[in-house]
Amino acid sequence: MTAADAGSWQADEEEPRGPVGKAFRLSAADSLSLGNAVCGFLAVCVLAYSAIQQLQVDGGRFTPAPSYFATAIVLLLIGATCDLFDGLVARRFRASAMGAELDNLADVISFGFAPAFMIVIWGGFTQQVPFMAVLAAAAAVLVAGVVRLARFACVKTKSGDFMGLPIPMGAMTVISIVLLFQPSIWSLLAVLGVAWLMVSRIEYPKPKGQLAAVVLGWIMVNVAFLTFWVAWPSGGDLPIKIGATMQIALVAAIPLRVLFYKREQRREAERIGHYKG
């Protein structure tokens, strides 16, 4: 190898490729994505701190404290608000070269790992269900969320809607199950059902226009309910239960509506084919 060849080889190795300068400039939308990730991390920290503190005080016995759960859920709802607005801000102003990747990575933390960890805190310290079953349900939520995000980056539907339950909605549904039910085999099966919905082919509408405003209003109402629950634990259970029940009902109703709609389409196609025949 000549000196000229060696110099050109070093230059090729050291020369950066792609829009490196633009890639490392964070946009306003990227800041919201990072805020989402930080909220998910803080939610995990709050849950871990609650477990560590109570285990130290009570000598190895742990019961999840509602105030810590509420704080973690508020942080996840703030993360969901950031996730709702980062795409809107990116379209309104500008998006960086790594905006989509940042969004997905932040979603894995806030809506994949944090809810999975919450399941472990909720069901892992009881004698009602095997610990390995709790871990399996938590892992299913995390894996389904990662697969859901990977598929979202690769597959686009003709209608422009989401294929599978969006991971923020899936996380909120898992949290609703945790709030409404005690750990049991049936509640773990419900968690597995949510994980299946995330990787299913059922199409869910994107929150655009008025629907986005409804989603934001729904988040704000839930934050208010949780704040009321933290301030008055004895009297705040009813709003929380109502909100969680509505969340589960909403997620379950959309697949049923899709099934009825497809059945109507098939009947209409059969009727048209009969007339043509």
C-alpha positions, 0 to 999 in steps of 0.5 A: 500500500502506497502512502497516497493509498493510506492517506485516502483510506484514512480520509475515507474512514474519518469522513462523516457521511450523511447530514451530520450537522442537521442530525445533531440539531434538536428541534422543538419536537425533539425536545417534547420527545425527550420530555416524554422519555424523561417522564417515563424514566421518572415514573419508573424511579417513583415506583422503584423508590416506593418499593425500596422505601417500604421494604426498608421500613416494613422489613421485607413486606411491600404493598403498593402505595396509591400516592406513588402509583398516582404520581407515576401515572401523572408522569406517564400522562404528561409523557403522553401529552408530549407524544401527542404534540411532538408530531404536531410541532414537527409538522408545524415548524420543522423536524430534525433528521433523527426526530422519528427515531427519538420519538420511538425510543422515548415511547419504548421507555414511557409506554413500554418499559414503564407500564411493564415495570408497573405490572411487576410492582403491582403483582410481583409482591403478592401471593395471589399469582405466580411471580413468573406469570407476572413477569411474563405479562410484563414482558409481553407488554414490553415486547408488544410495544417494541414490535408495535413501534418497529412495525409502525416505522415500516408499515403504512396502512392505506387508510392512514390509520394505525395498525394495531393499538397505539402504544400510548393507548395500550399503556393507558389501558394496562394502567387502567387494569392495574388501577381497577383490579387486584392481581389475578390470572384473569387480570393478567390475561386482560394485560395479555389481551392488550399486548395482543391488540398492540400487535394485531392488524386492527386499525385504530384512528389517528388523533387528528383535528377534533379527535386530537383535541378530545384525546388531550381533553381526556388526558387533562381530565385523567390528570385532574382525577389522579390529583384528586385521588392523591389529595383525598385518597378515600374519596378519589377512588370513584373518579379513577374507577370511572376513568379507567373503566371508560378507557378499557371500554373505549379500547375494547369497543373499537375492535368490535366496531371494526368487526361489525363494519367489516361484516356489513361490508361483506354483506353489502358486497354479497348483496351487490354480487347477487344483484349482478348475478 
